[in-house]
Amino acid sequence: MAKADKNEEQTGDSVPKDGEKLQKVLARSGLGSRREMERWIEQDRVTIDGKAARLGDRVVAAQRIEVDGRPLVASDGEKTRCLLYHKPTGEVCSRKDPEGRRTVFERLPKVKSGRWISIGRLDYNTSGLLLFTTDGELANALMHPSANIEREYMVRVMGDVTEDHIKAMLEGVMLEDGVARFTDIQSGGGDGINSWYYVVLMEGRNREVRRLWESQGLTVSRLKRVRYGDLFVPSKVKKGQWQELAPNEINGLYRMAGMQAKDVEPPSREDRSKHKRMEGKRGRVRGQKHSKPARSAGDGRDKRSDKSSKVRKPRATKGDGSPAKNKRRTRD
């Protein structure tokens, strides 16, 4: 009885026990990921029927939810938008940077309701594929370790890579935050002290690719994510550019997350016009330096994925950029 009274004191008499978790409702509306919404609740930014919300609160449709004094509209989050962004190096994945560096959100189109939520992160010195959605629940499900989604990277390594190094990283290496491993490593060629590899991870821990190579006494001099699940970076999407995902691609993300797909909200006329102008640009993007492409398998890989951004089965490549069967696999 005392336990029931304690729960009642924390959540309030007006909070139903059979509704949805508040942070889930907020995330679905597109305000942010579920974890971010939990922080907002702890910061007293959310109210239910005029009372400060608490973690563990559940809500039903009849209740009035306000965030920072603004009511949450019931229709928020009913439709979704997802896009692919080709992140250049020199951008951070936070919304604001205390050091004043450019963020990945600055180039993205505006949304009518909610906001863009990144599906995972890439560090400052890593380029490549980054996905965004307006559905916080989708972002949360895709980032959860249980999703087991493949992330493939193109990496340039400095040093003499041996078979023992490859074997160790496939079997698993103890890092400061636990055991980490690549599920696949394929050579991409290279000359001298620089070698190219394609590596696959099933999770997205901080700087995990770099730390795995560093555990073998090797240095990563260039890192680019080329695939997330079934989605590749199309070569026509240059660094600093974005592309709306087609409905079938968005449905694929929901399938990977084990969720029922939502209706797709079409981009505005302004966004379509902006994207058309962006597609017309070739080579460099304003604000980005034009560098000579590396003579590596990475160039062949980008060219191979130039058929829009159609969903294809993930494949590794040979050193010349042509498809090849994965020869090494390990069990988790």
Backbone torsions as a table, in degrees:
resi	resn	phi	psi	omega
1	MET	NA	-43.5	179.2
2	ALA	-62.3	-36.2	179.7
3	LYS	-65.3	-40.1	179.3
4	ALA	-65.0	-40.2	178.8
5	ASP	-63.7	-36.2	179.9
6	LYS	-65.4	-43.9	178.5
7	ASN	-63.3	-38.1	-179.4
8	GLU	-65.9	-36.8	178.9
9	GLU	-66.9	-34.8	-177.4
10	GLN	-75.9	-40.9	-172.9
11	THR	-97.2	-22.1	179.8
12	GLY	91.4	147.7	-177.6
13	ASP	-65.3	-29.0	-173.7
14	SER	-81.2	-7.9	-177.5
15	VAL	-88.2	116.3	-178.4
16	PRO	-71.5	152.4	-180.0
17	LYS	-93.2	-10.3	-176.1
18	ASP	-106.0	9.3	179.5
19	GLY	-87.3	-165.3	178.0
20	GLU	-93.0	152.3	175.9
21	LYS	-61.4	136.8	-175.7
22	LEU	-58.8	-44.8	-177.3
23	GLN	-64.7	-28.8	177.6
24	LYS	-70.0	-42.0	178.1
25	VAL	-63.8	-42.9	-179.7
26	LEU	-66.0	-42.1	179.9
27	ALA	-64.7	-41.1	-179.4
28	ARG	-63.7	-28.2	-179.7
29	SER	-73.2	-10.5	176.6
30	GLY	94.6	13.2	-179.8
31	LEU	-78.6	-24.0	-179.4
32	GLY	166.0	-178.4	177.7
33	SER	-71.5	165.4	-179.1
34	ARG	-61.9	-40.5	179.2
35	ARG	-62.8	-39.4	178.5
36	GLU	-66.6	-38.1	178.8
37	MET	-65.6	-34.1	176.0
38	GLU	-62.4	-38.5	177.4
39	ARG	-65.9	-39.5	178.6
40	TRP	-62.2	-40.7	179.2
41	ILE	-63.4	-43.5	179.2
42	GLU	-64.4	-27.4	-179.8
43	GLN	-87.6	9.0	178.3
44	ASP	60.3	35.0	178.0
45	ARG	-91.5	-6.1	-174.9
46	VAL	-122.5	137.1	175.9
47	THR	-125.6	151.9	174.5
48	ILE	-122.0	115.5	-178.0
49	ASP	52.6	40.7	175.6
50	GLY	84.8	-4.1	179.9
51	LYS	-108.6	145.6	179.8
52	ALA	-59.9	131.4	179.9
53	ALA	-78.1	156.7	177.6
54	ARG	-131.9	152.5	176.3
55	LEU	-58.4	134.3	-177.0
56	GLY	101.3	-13.0	178.1
57	ASP	-63.7	143.8	173.3
58	ARG	-119.3	149.1	-176.2
59	VAL	-132.8	156.9	173.5
60	VAL	-120.4	169.3	-172.6
61	ALA	-60.5	-28.5	-175.5
62	ALA	-74.9	-14.1	-176.1
63	GLN	-84.0	152.6	-179.1
64	ARG	-97.0	116.4	179.2
65	ILE	-107.4	131.6	177.2
66	GLU	-125.6	140.1	176.7
67	VAL	-121.4	118.6	-176.3
68	ASP	54.2	37.2	177.3
69	GLY	82.9	-2.7	-179.8
70	ARG	-106.8	132.9	-177.7
71	PRO	-68.5	144.0	175.5
72	LEU	-83.9	119.0	-177.7
73	VAL	-76.7	136.5	-175.4
74	ALA	-60.4	-30.4	-176.7
75	SER	-79.9	-11.0	-179.6
76	ASP	-59.7	132.8	176.1
77	GLY	86.1	2.4	-179.9
78	GLU	-72.4	-29.5	177.2
79	LYS	-118.2	163.7	-175.8
80	THR	-132.3	154.5	169.5
81	ARG	-131.2	142.2	176.7
82	CYS	-136.7	143.0	176.8
83	LEU	-142.4	159.9	178.2
84	LEU	-107.7	132.4	-179.6
85	TYR	-122.8	134.3	176.8
86	HIS	-94.3	96.1	-175.9
87	LYS	-74.1	129.0	171.5
88	PRO	-86.8	165.5	171.4
89	THR	-68.3	157.1	178.3
90	GLY	90.5	12.9	175.1
91	GLU	-126.1	144.3	178.3
92	VAL	-102.5	156.7	-176.1
93	CYS	-94.5	5.3	174.5
94	SER	-87.0	160.9	-178.2
95	ARG	-72.5	-34.4	177.1
96	LYS	-135.2	141.3	-179.2
97	ASP	-116.9	123.6	-179.8
98	PRO	-60.4	-23.1	179.2
99	GLU	-88.2	-0.7	177.2
100	GLY	79.0	15.6	179.4
101	ARG	-76.8	156.3	179.0
102	ARG	-64.0	142.7	177.3
103	THR	-109.6	159.5	-178.9
104	VAL	-67.4	-17.5	-177.0
105	PHE	-81.0	-15.8	-172.6
106	GLU	-67.8	-30.2	-177.2
107	ARG	-91.4	-9.5	-172.9
108	LEU	-74.8	151.7	177.2
109	PRO	-69.6	160.5	179.4
110	LYS	-78.7	155.9	177.0
111	VAL	-117.7	150.7	-177.0
112	LYS	-68.5	-44.3	178.7
113	SER	-137.5	156.1	-176.7
114	GLY	70.9	-150.9	179.1
115	ARG	-162.2	169.3	179.5
116	TRP	-74.5	137.1	178.0
117	ILE	-122.8	126.6	-179.4
118	SER	-78.3	138.9	176.5
119	ILE	-93.3	91.6	-173.7
120	GLY	83.5	-177.1	-176.4
121	ARG	-139.7	160.3	169.1
122	LEU	-128.0	142.1	-177.0
123	ASP	-76.0	173.9	-171.9
124	TYR	-55.3	-39.1	-175.6
125	ASN	-97.4	12.5	179.0
126	THR	-111.1	136.5	178.7
127	SER	-111.0	178.2	172.4
128	GLY	115.3	-158.2	-169.8
129	LEU	-71.4	126.9	175.4
130	LEU	-136.7	129.1	-177.7
131	LEU	-102.8	146.1	177.3
132	PHE	-130.8	149.9	177.3
133	THR	-145.4	161.1	173.2
134	THR	-96.4	-0.1	-178.5
135	ASP	-103.3	104.8	-178.2
136	GLY	-64.5	-32.9	178.5
137	GLU	-66.7	-38.7	177.1
138	LEU	-63.8	-45.8	179.3
139	ALA	-59.9	-43.3	-178.9
140	ASN	-63.1	-42.9	-178.7
141	ALA	-67.1	-39.8	-178.4
142	LEU	-71.2	-30.1	-179.3
143	MET	-84.5	-14.3	-177.5
144	HIS	-67.6	137.0	-178.1
145	PRO	-55.5	-29.0	-178.3
146	SER	-69.6	-13.0	-179.5
147	ALA	-68.4	-28.1	178.2
148	ASN	50.9	55.7	-179.2
149	ILE	-100.0	132.0	-179.2
150	GLU	-72.7	136.6	173.5
151	ARG	-123.6	121.3	-176.9
152	GLU	-110.6	136.7	-177.3
153	TYR	-124.9	145.9	169.7
154	MET	-100.3	123.3	-172.2
155	VAL	-131.5	136.2	173.9
156	ARG	-104.9	124.6	-172.9
157	VAL	-114.9	134.8	175.4
158	MET	-98.6	125.3	178.9
159	GLY	130.2	173.5	-178.4
160	ASP	-90.1	102.6	-178.5
161	VAL	-84.4	125.2	-178.9
162	THR	-110.1	168.8	176.7
163	GLU	-63.9	-31.6	177.7
164	ASP	-64.8	-38.7	176.6
165	HIS	-61.9	-47.5	-178.8
166	ILE	-60.4	-46.9	-178.1
167	LYS	-60.4	-42.8	-178.8
168	ALA	-62.8	-43.0	-177.6
169	MET	-72.9	-24.0	175.6
170	LEU	-79.5	-35.1	-179.3
171	GLU	-79.4	-27.9	177.8
172	GLY	123.7	136.8	-179.1
173	VAL	-125.1	135.6	177.6
174	MET	-79.3	114.1	175.3
175	LEU	-103.7	178.7	-176.4
176	GLU	-65.4	-21.9	179.3
177	ASP	-110.6	22.2	176.4
178	GLY	117.9	178.3	-179.1
179	VAL	-71.8	136.3	177.2
180	ALA	-132.4	151.7	179.8
181	ARG	-155.6	155.5	167.1
182	PHE	-89.6	141.3	174.7
183	THR	-87.8	-13.4	177.2
184	ASP	-159.2	141.9	175.2
185	ILE	-136.4	123.6	178.7
186	GLN	-125.5	135.2	178.5
187	SER	-70.4	140.2	176.9
188	GLY	-115.8	11.0	178.2
189	GLY	89.1	-166.5	-179.3
190	GLY	126.2	159.1	-178.0
191	ASP	-123.7	155.3	174.8
192	GLY	67.6	-139.5	-176.4
193	ILE	-83.5	-7.9	-179.2
194	ASN	-101.7	124.8	176.9
195	SER	-126.4	145.0	179.0
196	TRP	-103.5	141.5	177.2
197	TYR	-141.0	152.3	168.2
198	TYR	-108.3	125.7	-178.5
199	VAL	-125.8	150.7	-178.1
200	VAL	-123.9	133.0	175.4
201	LEU	-119.4	155.2	176.6
202	MET	-107.9	9.4	-179.8
203	GLU	-149.2	177.2	-175.6
204	GLY	-134.8	54.9	177.7
205	ARG	-71.2	159.6	-176.2
206	ASN	-60.0	123.3	176.1
207	ARG	52.0	33.5	-173.5
208	GLU	-65.3	-41.4	-179.9
209	VAL	-61.7	-49.2	-179.0
210	ARG	-61.6	-42.8	-176.0
211	ARG	-68.2	-33.8	177.2
212	LEU	-63.8	-45.6	178.2
213	TRP	-66.8	-39.4	179.8
214	GLU	-64.7	-28.1	178.3
215	SER	-64.2	-18.8	178.9
216	GLN	-100.6	10.7	179.5
217	GLY	77.2	22.2	-178.4
218	LEU	-115.2	156.2	-176.0
219	THR	-117.0	132.6	175.1
220	VAL	-88.7	118.5	-179.2
221	SER	-100.3	-13.7	175.8
222	ARG	-155.8	138.1	-177.5
223	LEU	-142.8	129.7	-179.9
224	LYS	-140.4	130.8	174.1
225	ARG	-84.9	125.6	-176.0
226	VAL	-110.0	-12.7	-178.4
227	ARG	-152.2	143.4	171.4
228	TYR	-132.8	109.7	-175.3
229	GLY	64.0	-117.9	-179.9
230	ASP	-99.9	1.9	-175.5
231	LEU	-100.9	130.1	176.7
232	PHE	-108.2	164.0	172.8
233	VAL	-82.0	114.5	176.1
234	PRO	-68.5	140.1	-177.2
235	SER	-67.4	-21.4	179.6
236	LYS	-75.2	-15.8	176.0
237	VAL	-89.4	99.8	-176.2
238	LYS	-76.2	167.3	178.5
239	LYS	-57.0	133.2	-178.7
240	GLY	86.6	1.8	179.4
241	GLN	-109.6	158.2	179.9
242	TRP	-128.4	163.2	178.4
243	GLN	-145.7	129.5	176.1
244	GLU	-64.4	137.9	175.6
245	LEU	-78.9	142.6	177.9
246	ALA	-73.7	158.6	-179.4
247	PRO	-52.8	-40.1	-179.3
248	ASN	-67.6	-31.6	176.9
249	GLU	-71.1	-40.0	177.8
250	ILE	-65.1	-42.0	176.5
251	ASN	-59.8	-35.1	177.4
252	GLY	-64.2	-37.7	177.3
253	LEU	-64.5	-41.6	178.8
254	TYR	-65.2	-35.9	177.3
255	ARG	-65.2	-42.2	177.8
256	MET	-61.5	-32.7	-179.1
257	ALA	-85.0	-8.1	-177.6
258	GLY	70.7	32.1	-177.5
259	MET	-119.4	158.9	174.3
260	GLN	-77.4	131.1	-176.1
261	ALA	-68.5	146.7	175.1
262	LYS	-97.7	165.0	172.5
263	ASP	-66.8	147.7	-178.0
264	VAL	-91.9	129.4	175.7
265	GLU	-84.6	120.2	-178.2
266	PRO	-69.1	147.6	177.4
267	PRO	-65.8	155.8	179.3
268	SER	-70.0	166.4	177.6
269	ARG	-60.3	-37.6	179.4
270	GLU	-63.9	-42.4	179.5
271	ASP	-66.6	-39.8	179.1
272	ARG	-64.4	-40.2	179.0
273	SER	-66.6	-41.2	179.7
274	LYS	-64.4	-41.6	-179.2
275	HIS	-67.5	-35.6	178.6
276	LYS	-64.0	-41.8	177.6
277	ARG	-65.4	-38.0	-179.3
278	MET	-65.8	-39.6	179.0
279	GLU	-64.5	-27.4	-179.2
280	GLY	-73.5	-17.6	179.1
281	LYS	-78.0	138.9	177.8
282	ARG	-122.4	149.6	178.2
283	GLY	76.7	-124.3	-171.0
284	ARG	-76.0	154.3	171.6
285	VAL	-105.3	143.7	-178.1
286	ARG	-55.1	133.6	-178.8
287	GLY	91.0	-6.1	179.1
288	GLN	-115.4	138.6	178.2
289	LYS	-75.3	144.9	178.4
290	HIS	-92.4	112.6	-179.0
291	SER	-112.8	152.7	179.5
292	LYS	-69.8	130.6	-178.4
293	PRO	-60.6	141.9	178.2
294	ALA	-70.1	141.8	177.5
295	ARG	-83.0	83.4	-175.7
296	SER	-148.8	176.4	178.3
297	ALA	-65.8	-18.0	-179.5
298	GLY	-60.5	-36.9	179.8
299	ASP	-66.2	-41.8	178.3
300	GLY	-63.4	-34.7	-178.9
301	ARG	-66.6	-43.0	179.8
302	ASP	-64.2	-40.5	-179.7
303	LYS	-65.4	-34.3	-178.4
304	ARG	-65.8	-26.5	-176.7
305	SER	-100.5	29.1	-174.1
306	ASP	-87.0	7.3	-179.9
307	LYS	-90.2	80.7	-174.7
308	SER	51.7	-135.0	172.9
309	SER	-131.6	42.9	-179.0
310	LYS	-60.3	144.4	179.2
311	VAL	-71.4	126.7	178.9
312	ARG	-133.1	159.1	176.4
313	LYS	-69.2	134.7	-179.3
314	PRO	-62.6	136.6	177.8
315	ARG	-139.7	148.2	173.5
316	ALA	-86.9	177.6	-177.6
317	THR	-131.2	159.2	169.6
318	LYS	-80.8	179.2	-179.3
319	GLY	-63.7	-25.4	-179.5
320	ASP	-89.6	5.7	177.4
321	GLY	92.2	-3.7	-179.9
322	SER	-84.2	154.6	-177.0
323	PRO	-61.5	146.7	177.2
324	ALA	-146.1	150.7	178.6
325	LYS	-73.0	144.4	176.8
326	ASN	-69.5	122.8	-177.6
327	LYS	-94.6	-25.6	-177.6
328	ARG	-115.3	127.8	174.5
329	ARG	-141.6	145.3	175.0
330	THR	-126.6	156.1	176.6
331	ARG	-88.9	139.7	177.9
332	ASP	-71.3	NA	NA
